[in-house]
Amino acid sequence: MQVAKSPLAVIDSHVHLDFEEFDAERERLVARLKSNGLKGAVIPGVSASQWPKLLTVAERHAFHYGLGVHPWYCTADWGQDIENLSKLLCERRGDPRLVAIGECGLDALHKASWETQLPCFEAQLQLAQRYDLPVILHSVKAHNEVLALLKRYPLERGGVIHGFYGSMQLAQRYVDAGCYIGIGHLLLEEKAKKLQETLVKLPLEHLVIETDLALVSLVKKSGFADKTGGSSLILHLLIEKIAKLQKKSNVLVSEQVFQNTLQLFDL
């Protein structure tokens, strides 16, 4: 009789489980994720209005979380949001589940809010310094600006550039700035040749894996029970892809990115 293998242990370094798209299926989804090897997750904050729900979801499922203002949500009231963020960080600073500032950063495609994004991001880097927390970074068409601010506000705990899809040269710049490289579902797309080339060269000790919003589309399928085994396997598919690109075993890749995530967020 052949004994079934236990699923590889994984931590989702970036998943927006607090979003309303998950409301109807969250309990079943989390149960399935945990039954397929999920040992933990980090839920990033995106806006002041969403923080209360994020805290509730994180507590309910014993997940970790970050608090921040996503560049898409930087408005003319960003100063008030930062003041509220600072107060909440002070209130929660003893909470072991609070592990990061973010999701924060810059997104040049959202041109209307660009002028408010810059000071809002800068203020969050200052908070990361004050509270000695890593940052969860969102950077779209703004890598030079993000890296310049990271140089201006060096962080002892570093951070992670999430949803990375750039070149090896860009990845190295983030690594040199003290960041891990967050790899998500884009790696699974055949057209992502540049990212695949980067993953061939990038040492495993700089990587963490994430689902981000990839779970949303699968949750919308009936009961997320697609032929691949459901949304719970996204992280395992990433491990398999990285292992194939680097010609390493799935177990080795799994163990290293697991340890990286523990170290990044001090879990």
Secondary structure, DSSP 4 states (H G I P E B T S, - for coil): -PPPPPPPPEEES-B-TTSGGGTTTHHHHHHHHHHTTEEEEEE----TTTHHHHHHHHHHHT-EEEE---GGG--TTHHHHHHHHHHHHHHHTT-TTEEEEEEEEEETT-GGGHHHHHHHHHHHHHHHHHHT--EEEEEES-HHHHHHHHHHS--TT-EEETT----HHHHHHHHHTTEEEEE-GGGGSTT-HHHHHHHHHS-GGGEEE--BTHHHHHHTSGGG--TT--GGGHHHHHHHHHHHHHT--HHHHHHHHHHHHHHHHT-
